[in-house]
Amino acid sequence: MALYRDPRDKRVFVPKQGGGVALNFGHPVAWTILVITTIVPFTIVAVVTLAVLL
């Protein structure tokens, strides 16, 4: 699956053909949304899991 990346498109959420929306990774806000909703929670879970196991 290719990422949608068009810096000229000012929309952060772009409608997909089959329905739903995709993030426009040419927009900096899309990267912020990705980090806040996936990478930060994953890091927290990993750190807490390691702390409990060690």
C-alpha positions as CSV (number, residue, x, y, z in Angstrom):
1,M,0.0,0.0,0.0
2,A,1.5,3.3,-1.1
3,L,1.3,6.3,1.2
4,Y,-0.5,9.3,-0.2
5,R,2.0,12.2,-0.3
6,D,1.2,15.4,-2.1
7,P,2.6,18.5,-0.5
8,R,0.5,20.7,-2.9
9,D,-2.7,19.3,-1.4
10,K,-3.5,21.3,1.7
11,R,-5.9,18.6,3.1
12,V,-4.6,16.4,6.0
13,F,-7.4,13.8,5.5
14,V,-7.9,12.8,1.9
15,P,-11.0,10.7,0.8
16,K,-10.2,7.3,-0.6
17,Q,-12.0,5.8,-3.6
18,G,-13.4,2.8,-1.7
19,G,-14.6,5.0,1.2
20,G,-12.9,6.2,4.3
21,V,-10.0,8.6,4.5
22,A,-6.2,8.5,4.2
23,L,-3.6,10.7,5.7
24,N,-1.7,13.0,3.4
25,F,1.9,12.4,4.4
26,G,3.0,15.5,2.5
27,H,1.4,17.6,5.3
28,P,3.4,17.9,8.6
29,V,0.2,17.5,10.7
30,A,-0.2,14.0,9.3
31,W,3.2,13.0,10.7
32,T,2.2,14.5,14.1
33,I,-1.0,12.5,14.1
34,L,0.9,9.3,13.2
35,V,3.4,9.8,16.0
36,I,0.8,10.7,18.7
37,T,-1.6,7.9,17.9
38,T,0.8,5.0,17.2
39,I,4.5,5.5,18.1
40,V,4.0,7.2,21.5
41,P,1.5,4.6,22.8
42,F,3.7,1.8,21.5
43,T,6.7,3.2,23.3
44,I,4.8,3.6,26.6
45,V,3.5,0.0,26.4
46,A,7.0,-1.3,25.6
47,V,8.6,0.6,28.5
48,V,6.0,-0.5,31.0
49,T,6.1,-4.1,29.9
50,L,9.9,-4.1,30.2
51,A,9.7,-2.5,33.6
52,V,7.2,-5.2,34.8
53,L,9.2,-8.1,33.4
54,L,12.6,-6.9,34.8
